[in-house]
Amino acid sequence: MKKYLLLIVALLGMTSLAGCYQTSQKEVRFEKGSYKNFVYDNKSYFVTDKQISQGSVNNSKAKFYKLLIVDAKSEKVLSSSNKNSVTLAFNNIYQTSDKSLCMGVNDKYYQVLPESNEGTVKALSLQNFDQTGDNSDDNFSIDKNDARKIDYKGNIYSVSDKSVPDDELGEFQDVLAEVRVFDSTTGKTIPKSDWGKIDNGESISKQNRTEWDYGEIHSIKGKAMTETFAIEINDDFKLATKAGN
């Protein structure tokens, strides 16, 4: 009987220790599409722009590692790098010497606060970090000869009049953030210096002009990026298809 009692006590002790271990490993989960807001210990926090000195960082409260690629212009989380992207490596939550919390971001530490403080305290700025995106031909650009076409990975994609519904949009890829005025027939860009030129009728020449405000680029659900994608033109997503398809 004594052996059974000892066994029960031992099992209870092991269960208690296991419970302590689990509660010490509190999950850290970033909110979808955000590099600032996260959930820790079932509470919402955000990463502030206040840097904490290494000497003020004490013990670790939660161990984790999260790598995020963020577009520096739109501040959207990307699935892969582009020419404007910033790579952020988040690791561990620590207690500081004043009993507050901070998080490791790349090779620095930044204070974290409850989400209720957001708006009154400045959130983490991407300007603190160097852009790490490549400058290769893998980036999106407006074709030099025809503003109705997009150059991507050395291939040309024609922008059509067909709209892409919001529920068919996939992951954010890039943002062009450019405005072009071009000849409606040829697609040739009209320089700004020619926008206000007067024609023979003593009025500003319209020259069959079209103006496009280029915005975000998204993949299309179920479609390969190498074949087609969606590009925002004048606040409406249009279908861009690889030339020859």
C-alpha positions as CSV (number, residue, x, y, z in Angstrom):
1,M,0.0,0.0,0.0
2,K,2.8,2.3,0.8
3,K,4.4,1.7,-2.6
4,Y,1.1,2.7,-4.3
5,L,0.9,5.9,-2.3
6,L,4.5,6.8,-3.2
7,L,3.7,6.2,-6.9
8,I,0.6,8.4,-6.8
9,V,2.6,11.2,-5.1
10,A,5.3,10.9,-7.8
11,L,2.8,11.0,-10.6
12,L,1.1,14.1,-9.1
13,G,4.5,15.8,-8.8
14,M,5.3,15.1,-12.4
15,T,1.9,16.5,-13.5
16,S,2.5,19.6,-11.5
17,L,5.9,20.1,-13.0
18,A,4.6,19.6,-16.5
19,G,1.9,22.2,-15.8
20,C,4.5,24.7,-14.6
21,Y,6.5,24.2,-17.8
22,Q,3.6,24.7,-20.1
23,T,2.4,27.9,-18.5
24,S,6.0,29.4,-18.7
25,Q,6.0,28.8,-22.4
26,K,3.3,31.4,-23.3
27,E,2.5,31.6,-27.0
28,V,3.4,34.7,-29.0
29,R,1.3,35.2,-32.1
30,F,1.4,38.1,-34.5
31,E,-1.9,39.3,-35.9
32,K,-2.5,38.5,-39.5
33,G,-0.9,41.0,-41.9
34,S,0.8,43.0,-39.0
35,Y,4.4,43.4,-38.0
36,K,3.5,45.5,-34.9
37,N,0.5,43.9,-33.2
38,F,0.7,40.5,-31.5
39,V,-0.9,38.4,-28.8
40,Y,1.0,37.2,-25.8
41,D,-0.5,35.4,-22.8
42,N,-3.9,35.9,-24.4
43,K,-3.5,39.7,-24.3
44,S,-3.0,42.1,-27.2
45,Y,0.2,44.1,-27.4
46,F,2.1,46.2,-29.9
47,V,5.8,46.9,-30.5
48,T,6.6,50.6,-29.8
49,D,9.3,52.7,-31.4
50,K,11.1,53.1,-28.0
51,Q,14.4,51.3,-28.0
52,I,15.6,49.6,-24.9
53,S,19.3,49.4,-24.0
54,Q,20.8,45.9,-23.7
55,G,21.9,46.7,-20.2
56,S,18.2,47.1,-19.2
57,V,17.1,43.7,-20.6
58,N,16.8,41.1,-17.9
59,N,15.2,37.6,-18.0
60,S,13.3,36.1,-20.9
61,K,9.5,35.8,-20.4
62,A,8.7,33.9,-23.7
63,K,11.0,32.3,-26.2
64,F,10.0,32.5,-29.9
65,Y,11.3,33.4,-33.3
66,K,9.4,35.1,-36.2
67,L,10.7,36.3,-39.5
68,L,8.6,38.9,-41.4
69,I,9.2,40.6,-44.7
70,V,7.5,44.0,-44.9
71,D,7.0,46.4,-47.8
72,A,8.5,49.8,-46.7
73,K,6.0,51.8,-48.7
74,S,2.7,50.2,-47.8
75,E,3.8,48.5,-44.5
76,K,2.1,45.3,-45.6
77,V,3.6,41.9,-44.8
78,L,4.9,40.1,-47.9
79,S,5.4,36.5,-48.8
80,S,8.7,37.3,-50.5
81,S,11.1,40.3,-50.8
82,N,10.9,43.1,-53.3
83,K,13.0,46.2,-54.0
84,N,11.3,48.1,-51.1
85,S,11.2,45.4,-48.5
86,V,12.5,45.3,-44.9
87,T,13.3,42.0,-43.2
88,L,12.5,41.9,-39.5
89,A,13.6,39.1,-37.2
90,F,11.5,39.1,-34.0
91,N,12.8,37.0,-31.1
92,N,11.7,36.5,-27.5
93,I,9.9,38.7,-25.0
94,Y,12.0,40.0,-22.1
95,Q,11.4,41.7,-18.8
96,T,13.3,44.9,-18.4
97,S,14.9,46.4,-15.2
98,D,11.8,48.6,-14.6
99,K,9.5,45.5,-14.9
100,S,8.1,46.4,-18.3
101,L,8.4,44.2,-21.4
102,C,10.4,44.4,-24.5
103,M,11.0,42.3,-27.7
104,G,14.1,41.6,-29.7
105,V,13.9,43.0,-33.2
106,N,16.9,42.2,-35.4
107,D,19.9,43.2,-33.3
108,K,18.0,45.7,-31.0
109,Y,15.3,45.7,-28.3
110,Y,12.0,47.6,-28.4
111,Q,9.5,48.2,-25.6
112,V,6.1,46.5,-26.0
113,L,2.9,47.8,-24.5
114,P,-0.8,46.8,-24.2
115,E,-2.7,47.6,-27.4
116,S,-4.8,50.1,-25.5
117,N,-1.8,52.4,-25.6
118,E,-1.6,52.4,-29.4
119,G,-2.2,55.8,-30.8
120,T,-0.8,57.6,-27.8
121,V,2.6,55.9,-28.1
122,K,4.5,55.7,-31.4
123,A,4.6,52.3,-32.9
124,L,7.6,50.6,-34.4
125,S,8.9,52.4,-37.5
126,L,10.4,50.7,-40.5
127,Q,12.7,53.7,-40.9
128,N,14.8,52.2,-38.1
129,F,15.9,49.3,-40.4
130,D,17.7,49.0,-43.7
131,Q,15.8,47.9,-46.7
132,T,17.0,44.4,-47.6
133,G,15.0,43.8,-50.8
134,D,17.0,42.9,-53.9
135,N,17.3,45.2,-56.9
136,S,17.2,42.5,-59.6
137,D,14.8,42.0,-62.5
138,D,12.4,40.2,-60.2
139,N,10.7,43.5,-59.4
140,F,7.6,45.0,-61.0
141,S,8.0,48.1,-63.2
142,I,6.0,49.9,-65.9
143,D,7.2,49.1,-69.4
144,K,9.4,51.8,-70.9
145,N,7.7,51.8,-74.2
146,D,4.1,51.1,-73.3
147,A,2.5,52.3,-70.0
148,R,-0.3,49.7,-70.4
149,K,2.2,46.9,-69.8
150,I,4.1,45.7,-66.7
151,D,7.6,44.2,-66.7
152,Y,8.1,41.4,-64.2
153,K,11.0,39.0,-64.1
154,G,12.0,39.9,-67.6
155,N,8.5,39.2,-69.0
156,I,5.9,41.6,-70.3
157,Y,2.3,41.5,-68.9
158,S,-0.6,43.4,-70.6
159,V,-3.1,45.2,-68.4
160,S,-6.6,44.4,-69.5
161,D,-9.9,46.2,-68.9
162,K,-11.2,43.1,-67.0
163,S,-11.7,43.8,-63.3
164,V,-10.6,41.3,-60.6
165,P,-13.1,40.9,-57.7
166,D,-11.8,41.5,-54.2
167,D,-12.6,37.9,-53.2
168,E,-10.2,36.6,-55.9
169,L,-7.3,38.7,-54.8
170,G,-4.4,36.7,-53.3
171,E,-1.3,37.9,-51.4
172,F,0.1,41.4,-51.7
173,Q,3.2,41.5,-53.8
174,D,4.3,45.1,-54.4
175,V,3.1,48.6,-54.9
176,L,4.1,50.9,-57.8
177,A,2.6,54.2,-56.5
178,E,3.1,56.0,-59.8
179,V,0.9,58.2,-62.0
180,R,1.4,58.1,-65.7
181,V,-0.3,60.0,-68.5
182,F,0.1,58.3,-71.9
183,D,-1.2,58.2,-75.4
184,S,-4.3,56.1,-75.5
185,T,-3.4,54.5,-78.9
186,T,0.3,53.7,-78.5
187,G,0.7,53.6,-74.7
188,K,3.7,56.0,-75.0
189,T,4.2,58.0,-71.8
190,I,3.6,61.8,-72.2
191,P,6.2,63.8,-70.3
192,K,4.9,66.2,-67.6
193,S,6.4,69.1,-69.5
194,D,3.9,68.3,-72.4
195,W,0.8,68.0,-70.2
196,G,-0.1,71.7,-70.5
197,K,0.9,72.3,-74.1
198,I,-1.5,74.3,-76.2
199,D,-2.6,72.8,-79.5
200,N,-3.6,74.7,-82.7
201,G,-7.1,75.2,-81.4
202,E,-5.7,77.3,-78.6
203,S,-6.8,74.9,-75.9
204,I,-4.8,72.3,-73.9
205,S,-4.1,69.3,-76.1
206,K,-5.9,66.2,-75.0
207,Q,-3.9,64.0,-77.5
208,N,-6.1,61.0,-76.8
209,R,-4.7,60.9,-73.3
210,T,-5.3,58.3,-70.6
211,E,-4.2,58.8,-67.0
212,W,-3.4,55.8,-64.8
213,D,-2.7,55.8,-61.1
214,Y,-0.8,52.5,-60.4
215,G,-1.3,51.0,-57.0
216,E,-0.9,47.6,-55.4
217,I,-0.1,44.3,-57.1
218,H,-1.6,41.1,-55.8
219,S,-1.5,37.5,-56.9
220,I,-4.8,35.9,-58.0
221,K,-6.1,32.9,-56.0
222,G,-5.4,29.7,-57.8
223,K,-3.3,31.4,-60.5
224,A,0.5,31.3,-61.0
225,M,2.2,34.7,-60.6
226,T,4.3,33.9,-63.7
227,E,1.1,33.8,-65.8
228,T,-1.2,36.5,-64.4
229,F,-1.7,38.9,-61.5
230,A,-4.0,41.8,-60.4
231,I,-2.8,45.4,-60.5
232,E,-4.6,48.3,-59.0
233,I,-5.4,51.0,-61.7
234,N,-7.3,54.1,-60.6
235,D,-8.6,52.3,-57.4
236,D,-9.8,49.2,-59.4
237,F,-7.9,45.9,-59.7
238,K,-7.3,44.9,-63.3
239,L,-6.1,41.6,-64.8
240,A,-2.6,41.6,-66.1
241,T,-1.7,38.6,-68.3
242,K,1.6,37.5,-69.7
243,A,2.1,38.5,-73.3
244,G,1.4,35.7,-75.7
245,N,-1.1,33.9,-73.5
